[in-house]
Amino acid sequence: MHHEALRNWVRQAEADAGERDDRPTSAETEELRRLRKEVAELRRANEILKAASAFLAQEIDPTRRKS
């Protein structure tokens, strides 16, 4: 095992125990990961809704109807 890996594990354990405040706890890191994933999904959903809205607006607009 590399000594740097062990040192990182010890630091993380200290952060999780509340002994360090210079790095996020494992729970905070997991929450941040989950929130970033959720934001990405919401952005994708917004893009889909914008595209659908623009499409439907064109379909409803009588000045743009094809004859």
Sequence and secondary structure as in RCSB ss.txt:
>XXXX:A:sequence
MHHEALRNWVRQAEADAGERDDRPTSAETEELRRLRKEVAELRRANEILKAASAFLAQEIDPTRRKS
>XXXX:A:secstr
  HHHHHHHHHHHHHHTTS  SS  HHHHHHHHHHHHHHHHHHHHHHHHHHHHHHHHHHH GGG   
